Amino acid sequence: MNPIHVIGGGLAGSEAAWQIARLGHPVVLHEMRPVRTTEAHRTDGLAELVCSNSFRSDDAANNAVGLLHAELRRLNSLIMASADVHQVPAGGALAVDREGFSAAVSAALAQHPLIEIHREEIAGLPPADWSNVVIATGPLTSPALADAIRTRSGEDSLAFFDAIAPIVHRDSIDMSKAWFQSRYDKVGPSGNGADYINCPLSREQYEAFVAALIAGEKTDFKDWESNTPYFDGCLPIEVMAERGPETLRHGPMKPVGLTNAHNPTVKPYAIVQLRQDNKLGTLYNIVGFQTKLKYGAQTQVLRMIPGLEHAEFARLGGLHRNTFLNSPKLLDAQLRLRAEPRLRFAGQMTGCEGYVESAGIGLLAGLFAAHDALSRTIAPPPPTTALGALLNHITGGHIETTDAGPRSFQPMNINFGLFPPLASPPTKKADGTRLRGNEKTIAKKQAMSARALADLDGWIAARLRVADAA
């Protein structure tokens, strides 16, 4: 059999290659690192995590990304299996030891008999004799390939900036000022309810910190970057600060659900949280603190935070440009480029945002590509599932604006707003009493999650029946 070619060894490309090989079809995975690297990557490992080490909430009953975790596990996702093995404490979130996680994915792919890994840059469109290709080069696609895709599609790519949070050495944090606690003492899948390090600020300290953020020297934009919008889910802290003096207190520095262990009767005006970044517990990243400050300004400003006065940084924050397609116009329901159907796209390049979302779209692209190669029919997952809702947003769920302004399609994390509404939203509890207030929201999410998993199980069963018939 002619192999399917997967270009890009990030989370989406790795998952696509794994799914193709699991279905018994040979695959060649092309990764340009270390032949050519990027401004954000630091290793040549497959599925390297270049930003946070968190896969976010693991609560499948009440959170859309937790539901996506559950769906991927049901579909034998390599990314989720590796994350589960290498998780570190993070309250209600699933966070991983980034080095162990990448090593596990790399080893699984390298050891699979149907997967070849080629370390090379594909500088331009794939050769014409590659009849089945998945392009999963992510937000840092090499310029040569990006230009070729832009030319072939007849559409300009859209782009936004994605920022990287700093990482601090645990032993440089002053624990006489900071303390361990998860928000609302929530216990996660591998934690104990005290998984975050918390640094409290008084009102005076907070106001001085915000002023320093705004005044700090920032990295200059290049000419080609100057009109690129930020993704709202990953705004640099100084951009948030510029939107209003209280913005950070309602974002990454919110003081709710936490009590200062050193001074429990005084409520902090703001709190900075740090989350474990590696399995050893020697590194912690500053949650939500993506930044465009220059390195010198970063160290000065971040050391204004109580407990971080003498912080040593394993990595300072940074900023890189993300490129993605206007997918609703360019891609069909199976992620194929309408202008050239042999090319299929996956991951962040399609306009999803987040590690798990990228892996999910990579999984679907791999399934679609393998079924094409094996002459089997596969329907997209139901839109009531997290995978189906995300796919629908990318390929058909977006409504263009009617004015003459810029395109309105933007990257999206999975959320319950992408799911079809329930036919009959729950109105009563199990005991027959009426749901009130926030109870309705919780019950609705739980009902949507239950519906999603039931519909996914039905889709999996139908797909297996087709495979058995073939």
N, C-alpha and C positions, 0 to 999 in steps of 0.2 A: 504494500500500500504506500502511496505517496504520503509523506509526512505532512501534518498540519504545522505551520510555522507560527510561533508566538513571539512577538517582538516586545521585549521589555520584561525584566525580572523583578518587578515590584510585587506588591501584594496581589494585584489583579492578574498580572501575567503568570505569576507562580500558581495561583489558584486555577487559572484557565488551563495551563499545561497539565496540572495534576488531574483535573476532571477529564481531559481528553485521554490521558494515558489510562485512567481507571476504566474507561469504556473500551479499552483494548486497541486504541489507535496510536501509531507512533507520532511523536511530536518533537520538533526542534525548537528549543527555547533560546532566543538570541538576547544577550545582555551586553550592553556596550562597556560597562565598567569591568575591569579597570583600564581598558584601552582608552576610553574617554569617560571622564567623571563629570560631576555637576557641582554647583556651588553649595548644594545642601547635603549631598552624600559624603560620608566619611570612610566607608568601607566598600569592598567589592561583594559583600554578602547579598544573597537574594532576599527579597522582602525586608530590606533595611527600613527601620522606622526613623524618619528624618525629623519628625516633630515630637509630639507627646508620645509617651509609652502607654497611653490609655486607650482601650477599646470602648470606653464609656460604660454606661449602665449595663449590668448583666441581668436585670430584672425582666424576665420574659412576659410576666403578667401585666405589668403596669407601664412599661417603657418601650417605645418603638425600636430602639436600637437593641435592647435586650431581646425583643422578639426576633429581630434579624439574626442575632447570635444563635437563638434556638433553631431557626430555620436552616441556617448554614450547618449546624451540627447534624441535623437530620439528613442533610445531603452530603455527609462525609467530607466536609471542608477541611483541607490541609491547614489553612490559615487558622481556623478555630481550634483544631486539634493541637497545633503547636502552641497557640496562645494559652490553652487550658493547662498544658504541661508546664509552661514557663511563667505562670501568673505570679504576681507579687501582691502583698496586701494593699488595698485601695478602697476600703469602705465598701459601698455598693457597686463599685465599678470593677471592670475586668482590666487590670493593668498587667504588663508583662516585663520581664527582664529582656531588654531589647536585643542584647547580644545572643543570649540563649535562644530566643525566639527565631532570629534570623538564621542562626546556625542549624536549628532543627529543620526549618523549611529548606535550606540549601542542601542538607544531607538527604532528606527524603526525595527531593527531585533528582539529585545526582545519582542516587542508588536505584532509581526506578529503571527497569530494563528497556522501557519504551520511550524514555526521554533522553535526548541529547542536548547538552548545553554548549552553545557556541559563544565565546567571548568576542564580540565584534559589533561595530556600529553599522546599522543599516542606514546608510546616508542617502536617502531618497526613497521613492516607492519601491516595494519589493519586486523582484524579478517577475516577469510575466508568467513564467512557468510555475510559480507558487500559486496554486489554484485556490488555496484555503488558508487565509492568514488572519490572525488576531493581533491587532496593534494595541498594546497596553503600555505605552511608553510614559504615561503619567503626565503630571503637570510640568515636568522638566524635560520634555521631548527635545531631542537634539535639533538645532536650527535647520539642518539640511532636510531632515524628515518632516519637520513641521511645515517648512516652505513647500515641499512636494505635496503634502496633504492639502494645504490651503489652495494650491494651484489646481489640484485634481477635483476638489469638492466644489470649487467655484464660489466659496464663501470665506470671508475672513474669520480667523479664529478669534474668540473672545479670550480675555485674560483677566486675572485678578492677583493680588498679592497674598501670600500665605506666610505667616510669621512663625518663628521658632522660639520657644520659651527657654530661658537659661536653666542650667543644671548646677546644683550646689553640692559640694562634699558634705556629707552628713556630720562629720566630726568638727566642722568649722561653724556649726550652728550653735548659738548660745542658748542652751536649754534652761538656763535660769530665767529667761524671759519668754521662751517659746514652750509649748506643751503639745502632747499627742492627744488628738481627739478627732473622730469623724463627725461630720455635721449631724446633729440630732442623735449622735452615738450609734449611727446605723452600722450594722454588721454586714459586710459583704461576703462574697463566696470564699475568699481566702484571708479575711481580716478578722479583727476582734472588736471593732467599734472605736478603735483609737489608732487609725491608720494614717492620719495626716498630721504633719507638724504645723502648728498655728502660731503666727506672729501677730501680736495685738498692737494697734496704733491708737493713740489718743486723738482727739480732734485736731490739736495743734500739730501733732506729728503727721497726720493725714494731709492736712492742708499744705504743709511744707513739702511733703512728698509729691503731691499733685503739681505744685508750682515748679518743682525741680524737673519733673517729667516733661512738662510743657516747654521749659526753657532748655532742656538738654539737647546737645548737638545730635542731629539725626543723619543717617546715611542719605546721601544725595540720590535723587532719581536720575536715571539715564534718560536721554531724550525719548527713547522708544517706550519707556515705562511711565511717562508723566501723566497719561490719561487712563491708566489702568485702575479700575475700582478695587477696593478691598472686598473680601468675602466677610459679611457681617458676623459669621460664626467664629471668626479667627482674627478679630481686630487687634492691632498693636495697642498696648496699654496707653501709650501717649496719644493715640488717635481718640480712644475712649475719653481720656482726660480732657481733651480739647472740646469735646461735645458738651461739657458741663462739669462743674466741680464735684457734683455728687454722683456722677455716672459710675465711677469705679466702685462706690459703696453699694450700688445696686447690681454690680456685676461680679468680677473675680474677688473683690475685697469686701463682700457683704458680711456683716458680723452676726448673722442669725444662726441659731442652732448650736452655738458654741459658748462655753464658759471658761474664762481664764483660770486655769488651775492654780496660778500663783496669786491671784487676786479676785476670787469668785464674786465678791460683792460689787465690783466695778465692771460695767459692761463696756468693752472696747468700742470705739467709734468706727473702726474698720479692722479687718483681719486679713492677713496674707496667708494662704495655705501652700504647703509643699507636699508633694506626693512622691512616694518611693519610686525610683526609676530603674533599679536593678535588683536581682534576687538577693544579692548580698546585703542590701540595705545601706550601702555606702554612698549612694547618690540619690538626691531628691530634686525633682523639677518644680519650679515655681508655677503653680496652677494658674492658667489663664494669662500669663505674663509674657506673651509674645511681644516683641519690641523691635523697633527700627532705630533705636538709639545706637550711636557709635559705641565701640567697646569701652573706651575710657569713661564716657558718660554713664554707660550701664553700671559699671562697678561702683561709681560714686553714688548714683541714685539708689541702686538696690541696697547698698550698705547703710542707707538711711532707715531701713526697716528694722525695728527692734528685734534682736536675735540674729540679724544678718550683718552686724557691724564689722565682723571679721570674716565674712563669708569668703570661701575659696570656690572658684567656679570651674567645674569640669568642662563646661561649654557655655559660652555666652549666647544670647539671643541673636537671631538673624532674620533675614527676609529674602524670599525668592519669588519669582514670577511664575504663576500657574497658567497654563494654556489649556483651553477646552473648546470643544466644538459646539456649534449651534445645532445640537443633536436632533431636536424635533423636526428640523428641516432636512438634515443630512442623512439620518439613519432610519432604517425600517424597524419593524417590531422585533426583529432578531439581531439588531445591532449592526446590520450590514450597511455599508456606504451605498446609498442609492445610485451614485454615479459609477460605482465599480463594486458590485456585490461580492467579489472574492475577498474584499477587505472588510473585516469586522472589527469593531472597536470595543474597548473595555476599560473599566477603571475611571479615574478622575478625569481623563480626557473627554469622557462622554458627558460630564456635567453633574456627576455625583460628588459628594464631599464626605471625607472621612475614611479611615482605614477599613472598617467593616463594610461600608457601602461599596468601596472599590473592590474588595474581595468578592462581595456578592455579585457585582456586575461581571467580574472576571469569571466567576463560577458559571453564570448563565452563558457568557460568550463561549466558554469551553464546551458546555453541553450542546449549544446550538451548532458550533463548528463540527464537533464529533458526530452528531446526528446527521449533518449534511454529508460528511465524508462516508458514513456508513449507510447512506440512502434510507434513513429512517425519518419519520415525521415526529416532531416534538412541538407542542403548543407552548406558548409562554406561560409562566405560572399565573394563577388567578390574580387579578388586581386587588383582591381582598387580602393577599399575603404581603408581607413586607418586601419580599423580592419583586413580586408583581407590581406593587405600588411604586417602588423605586424605578423599575423598568418603564412603567407607564409615564412617570414624570419625565424621564429622559427622552422617550421616543414618541410620546403622543399626548401626555397629560398637561402640557403647557399651553396657555393661551397668550398669543402675541398681543402687545399693546396696539391700539388703533391709531396712535399718533405717528408722527414722522421722526420720533426720537430714536435713540439707540435700541438695539435688540433688548428685550426684557428677560430672555431666558438666562437664569443664573444657577450656579451649583446649589445643590440642596442636600442636607442631611436627611436621613429617614425620619419621618415624624407622622403622627396619626392624621395630620391634615392631608396627607397624600392618599389615604385609604378611602374607599367608597363608604358612605354612611351606613349605619346599621338599619336594616329594614324595620326593626322594632327595638329601639333603645330601651334598656332596662329602666323600670320605674319603681320596682319594689325590691326589698331585701329578701333573703331566704325565709325570714320569719313572717313575710307578708306585709310588713310596715313599709311606708313610702320612703324612698331615697330623698335626702335633702342636701342642698348646698353642694359641697365638694364631693359628697358621696356619689352623686350622679356622674361626675367626671371620672371618678375612679372606676365605677361600675361599667361605664361606657368603654374605657380603655381595656378593661379585663375582658369584656365581651368581644371587642374587636380582636384581641390577641387570641382568644379561644377560637373564634371563627377562622382566623388566619392559619393556625396550626392544623385545624381540621381540614381546611381546604388544601393546604399544602400536602397533607397526608394523602388526600384523594388524588392530587396531581402526581405525586410520586408513584402511587399504585397504578394509575393509568399509564404512566410512562414505562413502568416495568412490564405491564401487559403488552404494550407495543413492542418492547425489546424482545420479550419472549416469543411473540408471534414472528418477529423478523428472524 
